[in-house]
Amino acid sequence: MTKSTTTTLVDVIAKIDLLTKAVLSNKNVLSIEELAAYANLSVSHIYKLTSTQQIPHFKPRGKLVYFNRSEIDEWLLQNRVATASEIEQKAADHLAVGGAK
């Protein structure tokens, strides 16, 4: 296999992954396999998160696991880290308030 063929296959796979994520972003309810592709997590890691109740999920029949995409989006975006400029602004605001006393 030549380098140009390999690059082309890699490009095709990347585009398929991108399209898969685009399709999954339009679904409201995700299976565990769909969530793995959507969130770029392994299925085994997702099972661990569900078993330790660290990720919001539903088990309508007691065995199959489903996820509400909007809840997953909120879960994925938790624990935001402030940017350096936001931290500097907070420090400046704190000093301005402290200096007014």
N, C-alpha and C positions, 0 to 999 in steps of 0.2 A: 504494500500500500504506500503510495507516495504522500509526501507532506501536504500537497494541495488537496488530495482526497481526504486525508485526516482532518484538515482544517475545515473542509466543507461539511463533513459529518459532525464535527463539533458545533459548527454554526447551526446546522439543522436541529441538533439536539437542544441547543440553547433556545432556539426559536420555538420548538415544541414545548419546552418548559415554560417559556413566557406565555404562550397561548393557553396552556393548561392553567396557569395561575390566573389569567384573565377570565377564563370560564368559571373557575372556582370562586372568584371574587363576586360573581353575580348570583351565586347560590346563597340562600339563607340558612340552610341546614347542611352540615358537612358530616360525612362519615369519618372514621378515624384515618383511613387512607387518604381521603381528600384533605383533611386537616394537615396530615404529614406533608403533603405537597404544598399546600397553601402557606404553612408557617415554616417550612423548611426544617422540620423536626422528624426524628425517626419515629416509627410506629411504636417501638418498644418504649421510647421515652414518654410518648403520649400516654401509653398504658400506665406507666409509673406515675405520671402526674394525676391521672384519674384515680388510681388506687389510693393515692395519698391525699386526694381531694384538694389538689393545688390548682386545678383548672376547671372552669365551669363546664358541666356536661349533663347529658340526659341519658337515661337507660329505660326507655319505655317498656321493654319486655324483660328487663332484668339482665340481659346479656349483651345485646348490641348497644354500642355507644354512639351518640350523636352530639353535635356541637352547634350552637347558635353562632353564626358568623359574627354578628355584631358584638356579642359577649366576648368572643375570642379576640376581636379587634381591640376591645377595651383591655382585655387581659394582656395582650401583647404589648400594649402601649403604657403599661403601669410602670412605676418607679422611674419617672423621667429624670434625666440628669441635666442640670442647668448648664448653659454655656458659660464660658469664661466671662464674656461681656455681661451676662445676666448677674453673675456673682459680683463682678466689679460694681455694677449699678446698685445692687443691694447694699454693698459695703459703703458706697458713696452716700446712699440714702440714709443708712444707719448713722454715719458720721455727721451728716447734716442735721438729723434730728437730735443726736447727742450733743452737738455743738450749740444748739438753741437753748439748752437748759441753763 
